[in-house]
Amino acid sequence: MKSIKTFVVVMTLAASFGAFAGQSVSATGSTLDSAEAKIAAQAQAAGASSYTITSAYGGNRVHMTAELN
């Protein structure tokens, strides 16, 4: 019975800490700085401690994606 309770606690903690793993966000802006500012705001709103920019490309506008950590 104790092992079942321990398992449930561990799984609950793992789920809460891993909530952002693999979650991606994207933003569009007129410059790299404006797009990154939008990414940072989305990460903060989601409660992520950090983010990693995975792609950025532009033409008339800049499109950026990032993974939340």
DOTI-60823 format. One record per residue (C-alpha): residue number from 1; residue in three letters; y, z, x. Coordinates in steps of 0.2 Angstrom, whole numbers, always signed. Layout:
residues N
+-----+-----+-------+-------+-------+
!   n ! res !     y !     z !     x !
+-----+-----+-------+-------+-------+
! NUM ! ALA !     Y !     Z !     X !
...
+-----+-----+-------+-------+-------+
end
This chain:
residues 69
+-----+-----+-------+-------+-------+
!   n ! res !     y !     z !     x !
+-----+-----+-------+-------+-------+
!   1 ! MET !    +0 !    +0 !    +0 !
!   2 ! LYS !   +12 !    +4 !   +14 !
!   3 ! SER !    +9 !   -13 !   +22 !
!   4 ! ILE !   +13 !   -22 !    +6 !
!   5 ! LYS !   +30 !   -12 !    +5 !
!   6 ! THR !   +34 !   -16 !   +23 !
!   7 ! PHE !   +30 !   -35 !   +20 !
!   8 ! VAL !   +41 !   -35 !    +5 !
!   9 ! VAL !   +56 !   -27 !   +15 !
!  10 ! VAL !   +53 !   -39 !   +29 !
!  11 ! MET !   +53 !   -54 !   +18 !
!  12 ! THR !   +69 !   -48 !    +9 !
!  13 ! LEU !   +78 !   -46 !   +25 !
!  14 ! ALA !   +72 !   -63 !   +32 !
!  15 ! ALA !   +78 !   -72 !   +16 !
!  16 ! SER !   +95 !   -64 !   +17 !
!  17 ! PHE !   +98 !   -67 !   +36 !
!  18 ! GLY !   +91 !   -85 !   +34 !
!  19 ! ALA !  +101 !   -90 !   +19 !
!  20 ! PHE !  +112 !  -102 !   +29 !
!  21 ! ALA !   +98 !  -110 !   +40 !
!  22 ! GLY !   +98 !  -128 !   +37 !
!  23 ! GLN !  +113 !  -128 !   +24 !
!  24 ! SER !  +125 !  -142 !   +28 !
!  25 ! VAL !  +143 !  -144 !   +23 !
!  26 ! SER !  +154 !  -160 !   +24 !
!  27 ! ALA !  +173 !  -163 !   +23 !
!  28 ! THR !  +185 !  -177 !   +24 !
!  29 ! GLY !  +202 !  -177 !   +32 !
!  30 ! SER !  +216 !  -187 !   +39 !
!  31 ! THR !  +213 !  -180 !   +57 !
!  32 ! LEU !  +199 !  -171 !   +66 !
!  33 ! ASP !  +208 !  -155 !   +65 !
!  34 ! SER !  +211 !  -156 !   +46 !
!  35 ! ALA !  +192 !  -160 !   +43 !
!  36 ! GLU !  +187 !  -146 !   +54 !
!  37 ! ALA !  +199 !  -134 !   +45 !
!  38 ! LYS !  +190 !  -139 !   +29 !
!  39 ! ILE !  +173 !  -136 !   +37 !
!  40 ! ALA !  +179 !  -119 !   +43 !
!  41 ! ALA !  +185 !  -114 !   +26 !
!  42 ! GLN !  +169 !  -119 !   +18 !
!  43 ! ALA !  +159 !  -109 !   +31 !
!  44 ! GLN !  +170 !   -93 !   +28 !
!  45 ! ALA !  +168 !   -95 !    +9 !
!  46 ! ALA !  +149 !   -96 !   +11 !
!  47 ! GLY !  +149 !   -80 !   +22 !
!  48 ! ALA !  +142 !   -89 !   +37 !
!  49 ! SER !  +146 !   -82 !   +54 !
!  50 ! SER !  +148 !   -99 !   +62 !
!  51 ! TYR !  +145 !  -117 !   +61 !
!  52 ! THR !  +139 !  -132 !   +71 !
!  53 ! ILE !  +147 !  -149 !   +69 !
!  54 ! THR !  +133 !  -162 !   +68 !
!  55 ! SER !  +143 !  -177 !   +66 !
!  56 ! ALA !  +161 !  -184 !   +64 !
!  57 ! TYR !  +166 !  -202 !   +62 !
!  58 ! GLY !  +182 !  -210 !   +56 !
!  59 ! GLY !  +191 !  -226 !   +51 !
!  60 ! ASN !  +206 !  -223 !   +40 !
!  61 ! ARG !  +199 !  -205 !   +36 !
!  62 ! VAL !  +188 !  -193 !   +46 !
!  63 ! HIS !  +171 !  -188 !   +39 !
!  64 ! MET !  +163 !  -173 !   +47 !
!  65 ! THR !  +147 !  -163 !   +43 !
!  66 ! ALA !  +141 !  -146 !   +50 !
!  67 ! GLU !  +126 !  -134 !   +49 !
!  68 ! LEU !  +130 !  -116 !   +44 !
!  69 ! ASN !  +123 !  -103 !   +55 !
+-----+-----+-------+-------+-------+
end
